[in-house]
Structure formats: structure tokens, C-alpha cells
Amino acid sequence: MSVMSDEQIYEEIVAIVTGNRVALFMKGTPEEPRCGFSARVAERVLESGAEFVAIDILPDPRIRQQLTAYSSWPTTPQLFVGGELIGGCDIVEELHAQGELEKILGGSADAAS
């Protein structure tokens, strides 16, 4: 397996965000989160029933660096819907409390078609 360059990691992040309706960059996986914030966001997305892809940023520190370069958002987790950054844990929790998160996650399929 070849080592990816920073540019290749960045391109892979772009491909993931633009190629998936819902993408969650997190520490760990939804099944085995490695931080409480990531666990909470993954739980909220799972509760919504939305299909999503989850990317573990921990295997290579450059993933986090390139993700931050792409999104201009310094922390993880980062939730993207329809190619747009929704935000991190605080924003996701706020949207959930307002009843907006499920609309965003469920409504993005209609917006894409």
C-alpha cells in the first residue's frame, strides 16, 4: 500500500464530502467512537435513520489537518450534508433540540434530486 500525499488526502476528503449525501468525520467509528463528542453526533445521525458514511480521522494526523484545511472548521467531529458543512457536536445538538436535524438529514435527498 502506498503512502498518500497531503494533496491526495485532501482530494479524498473532497470526494467523500461531494460523493455522499451525509458524511461524518469523527474520532473512531459509530460502533466504537473514540471521543464523547463524536459519539454524540454519530448517535444523532443514527437516530435520524439517515444513511451516512463515517470516516475515522485518527489513523493519520494529516486527515485532520487536511479536513480543517477543506472545511475551515478546527474541531471534530464534522458533519456534512449535501456537500455543506453542518458543524460539530454543539451545532448538531442544537439542531436536534430544535427539531431541525432530522429535517436536514432527511430533506437533503429531496434537495439533491
C-alpha positions as CSV (number, residue, x, y, z in Angstrom):
1,M,0.0,0.0,0.0
2,S,1.4,3.4,-1.0
3,V,1.5,6.3,1.4
4,M,-0.9,9.1,0.4
5,S,0.4,12.6,0.0
6,D,-1.3,15.5,1.7
7,E,-2.8,16.5,-1.6
8,Q,-4.3,13.0,-2.1
9,I,-5.8,13.1,1.4
10,Y,-7.4,16.4,0.6
11,E,-8.7,15.1,-2.7
12,E,-10.1,12.1,-0.9
13,I,-11.9,14.3,1.6
14,V,-13.4,16.3,-1.2
15,A,-14.5,13.1,-2.9
16,I,-16.1,11.8,0.3
17,V,-18.0,15.0,1.0
18,T,-19.2,15.5,-2.5
19,G,-19.9,11.8,-3.2
20,N,-22.0,11.1,-0.2
21,R,-25.3,12.7,0.9
22,V,-24.2,12.6,4.5
23,A,-20.6,12.3,5.7
24,L,-19.4,12.3,9.3
25,F,-15.7,12.8,10.0
26,M,-15.1,11.6,13.6
27,K,-12.7,10.1,16.1
28,G,-13.3,6.4,15.9
29,T,-16.4,4.8,14.3
30,P,-20.1,5.0,15.0
31,E,-19.8,1.5,16.6
32,E,-16.7,2.4,18.5
33,P,-16.4,6.1,19.0
34,R,-13.1,7.4,20.5
35,C,-14.4,10.6,21.9
36,G,-17.7,11.7,23.5
37,F,-18.4,14.5,21.0
38,S,-18.0,12.0,18.1
39,A,-20.2,9.5,19.9
40,R,-23.0,12.1,20.4
41,V,-23.0,13.2,16.8
42,A,-22.9,9.6,15.5
43,E,-25.8,8.8,17.8
44,R,-27.9,11.7,16.5
45,V,-27.3,10.7,12.9
46,L,-28.1,7.1,13.6
47,E,-31.3,8.1,15.4
48,S,-32.4,10.0,12.3
49,G,-32.2,6.9,10.2
50,A,-30.2,8.7,7.5
51,E,-27.7,6.7,5.5
52,F,-24.2,8.1,6.0
53,V,-20.6,7.4,5.7
54,A,-18.3,7.8,8.7
55,I,-14.6,8.4,8.4
56,D,-12.2,7.9,11.3
57,I,-9.7,10.7,11.4
58,L,-7.4,9.0,13.9
59,P,-5.3,6.7,11.8
60,D,-3.3,9.5,10.2
61,P,-3.0,13.0,11.8
62,R,-2.9,14.5,8.3
63,I,-6.5,13.6,7.8
64,R,-7.5,16.1,10.5
65,Q,-5.1,18.7,9.1
66,Q,-6.5,18.4,5.6
67,L,-10.1,18.2,6.8
68,T,-9.5,21.5,8.6
69,A,-8.0,23.0,5.5
70,Y,-11.0,21.9,3.5
71,S,-13.8,23.0,5.9
72,S,-12.1,25.9,7.8
73,W,-13.5,24.3,10.9
74,P,-10.9,23.5,13.6
75,T,-12.6,20.7,15.5
76,T,-14.0,17.3,15.0
77,P,-16.5,15.7,14.6
78,Q,-17.6,17.4,11.4
79,L,-20.9,16.6,9.8
80,F,-21.5,17.3,6.1
81,V,-24.9,17.1,4.4
82,G,-25.3,17.6,0.6
83,G,-21.7,18.8,0.4
84,E,-22.2,21.5,3.0
85,L,-20.6,21.6,6.5
86,I,-23.4,21.5,9.1
87,G,-21.0,21.7,12.0
88,G,-19.7,19.9,15.0
89,C,-21.2,18.5,18.2
90,D,-22.7,21.7,19.6
91,I,-24.4,22.7,16.4
92,V,-25.7,19.2,15.8
93,E,-27.1,19.0,19.3
94,E,-28.7,22.4,18.9
95,L,-30.3,21.4,15.6
96,H,-31.5,18.2,17.2
97,A,-33.0,20.1,20.2
98,Q,-34.8,22.5,17.7
99,G,-36.2,19.5,15.7
100,E,-34.2,20.7,12.7
101,L,-31.5,18.0,12.4
102,E,-33.9,15.3,11.2
103,K,-35.3,17.7,8.6
104,I,-31.8,18.5,7.3
105,L,-30.7,14.8,7.2
106,G,-34.0,13.6,5.8
107,G,-34.6,16.5,3.4
108,S,-31.2,16.5,1.8
109,A,-32.2,13.7,-0.6
110,D,-35.0,15.8,-2.0
111,A,-32.7,18.8,-2.4
112,A,-30.2,16.7,-4.3
113,S,-32.7,15.4,-6.9
